[in-house]
Structures are given as structure tokens and as C-alpha cells.
Amino acid sequence: MAGKRQVREVKHSKRTRRHPDEIFIYGRLLLLNLHARAIGEVIKGLARAGAVLKNEAAYFGSMVEEARAFLSQNVVETALPDLLYQ
């Protein structure tokens, strides 16, 4: 029995608690990534249908990806360090 208790204590001690704002921010970043992917799929669909030229579709897709990456980087640099080191 003593061995099982020690294992449970070790497993419990490895758990980390997250700040509620940090969880909210990660949730929003997840939504940003999912929606950016959906926008990319819509752009590809429009290109397949001939509504947008293929080279323009690639350009629009890269703009969406660049905006997503810059916004994610900005959030990580601005909001998360403040929450992690409180």
C-alpha cells in the first residue's frame, strides 16, 4: 500500500495549475488557428471553382497564414509572459 501512495503523490505533484486568463488566451489562439485553416480551405475551394486565379489564391492564403502567425506571436510575447510569471 505504501508504494501505491507514493506513486499517487508523485503523479499529483506533477500537475500544474494554469491561470484562468491563460486558459482563455490559449482557447482563443486555438479558435484563431482553426478559423485560419477554414479560411484557407475556402480560398482553395474558390480557386478550384475558378472564382479566383490560382496564383492569387496562393497569395491570399499566405496573407491569412502570415496574419495568423503574427497575431499568435504577438499574443505569446505580450500576454502570456505576464501571466506565467505572476
Secondary structure, DSSP 8 states (H G I E B T S, - for coil): -HHHHHHHHHHHHT-----HHHHHHHHHHHHHHHHHHHHHHHHHHHHHHTSS-HHHHHHHHHHHHHHHHHHHHHHHHHTHHHHHT-
